[in-house]
Amino acid sequence: MDSKDVIKTPSELTGDKGNSSLYTGERRSKNDPVFEALGATDELSSTIGLAIAHLEGVDKTAELSKQLQFIQCMLQDVGSNIATPISSKSDVKKDQTRFDPDGAAVTELEGWIDELMPKLPSHRHFILPSGGLAASTLHVARTVCRRAERAIIPLLGEVDDSAFAYVNRLAATSKIATAFLARNYATKKLLISSEMHSYSNSMSNLDEPPHLSAVYSKTMDKYRGANKMISPLQGRMISWLVGSLGCKQILELGSFTGYSALWMAEGIYNKHGSKDSQMCHIWTCERVKSIAEIAERNIENGGASDLITVIPKEAIDV
Ligand SMILES: C[S@@+](CC[C@H](N)C(=O)[O-])C[C@H]1O[C@@H](n2cnc3c(N)ncnc32)[C@H](O)[C@@H]1O
C-alpha cells in the first residue's frame, strides 16, 4: 500500500456511510467478512507490538523481539492479501499481494517451533495464561491469532492458502513462544491445579493445621515436581477416611515430603483424640533416600513420629 494512504486527512475519510475500500478499490460494508479478518489480523499485530514493548529491558530476549517484529511485518502482508480478494484481483495486484509463494515464511515459523520445543519442560497440567507482562500479552496474542484464523476461514478461496497457513502456524508458534517466555522470564507461573486448590480450599471448611500448611507450602516452594503431592482438600479427605474406616495399619507407597502421611495421622488424632500409637500405625516408604529424610524431619516437626514410620526403601522391598 502507498505510504500516503496509511494516514488520511479528515477530508479524505470516506467511511461515514459504513463502507470502506478494499485494496482493489472496491467498496464494501465495514462488517464485510474481509474487514472482520483484516481487523483481527491488525489486532493481532498490535498485541504482538505490546508484547514487544513488555520485553524491553528483559534480559536475553532481543532475538525474540526481533522475531516478533518480523512476524508483524509478515502480518502486514497477510493483511494486504486479505484486502485483495482473489476474485477481484487484477494481475498486477495479484503479484503485489501474493503471500509467501515459496512457503518460506511458514517454514521459518516451523523452524522456530523446532528450536523452542526442546527447551520446554513436559508437563501434564494446563497452564493458566500468566507468566509476567510479556508472556501474558503473548497469551492474548495467541487467542487473537485464533480469532484471526476463524475470521479468515469464510474467505478461503479468496485469500491465498499460504496466508491462512501462516496464521494457523502462528497460533501454534505463539503458544510455544509464550510457554518458553513464561518458563524463562516469568515472575509468576500458575499451574491450573494450584489455582484450583486455592479456590477449593477457600470454598471449603478445610481447617488445615499449621504444621501441615507449613509442610505444604515449603514443599510447593522448594521441590521440583511438588504438584505430585496431594492437595490440602485431598488431605482432609484421607484423614476423614482413615478415621471413619477405623484403620489399624496403613502402608503408604511413596511418602514424598510426608504431607499425605501427616494428614492420615491427623485422621487418627481426630478419631481417638490422642497420639497413642496403639490405635493405628502408618508405615510410609520412599525410595529416594534424601526425600525420605525430609519426610522424616517433617513428621518429627509435626509431632507424629510415634504414629508414622518412614521406610527409606523401594515399595517392592517392603
Ligand atoms: C506422588 S508422590 C507421593 C506424594 C505423597 N504421597 C504426598 O501426597 O505427599 C510419589 C513419591 O513416591 C516415590 N516412589 C515412586 N515409586 C516408588 C517406589 N517404587 N517405591 C518407593 N517410593 C516410590 C517417589 O520418589 C515420590 O516421592
The ligand as an ORCA input file, in Angstrom:
! r2SCAN-3c Opt
* xyz 0 1
  C       3.116    -38.962     44.013
  S       4.476    -38.781     45.102
  C       3.792    -39.099     46.638
  C       3.141    -37.890     47.214
  C       2.813    -38.048     48.665
  N       2.041    -39.262     48.905
  C       2.060    -36.808     49.124
  O       0.922    -36.642     48.672
  O       2.625    -36.002     49.854
  C       5.332    -40.251     44.743
  C       6.549    -40.499     45.615
  O       6.743    -41.899     45.583
  C       8.115    -42.196     45.436
  N       8.165    -43.501     44.754
  C       7.867    -43.742     43.455
  N       7.976    -45.058     43.200
  C       8.350    -45.654     44.365
  C       8.633    -46.998     44.733
  N       8.547    -47.976     43.831
  N       8.979    -47.242     45.996
  C       9.058    -46.245     46.903
  N       8.814    -44.955     46.612
  C       8.460    -44.657     45.369
  C       8.656    -41.056     44.625
  O      10.047    -40.888     44.842
  C       7.825    -39.863     45.118
  O       8.482    -39.175     46.161
*
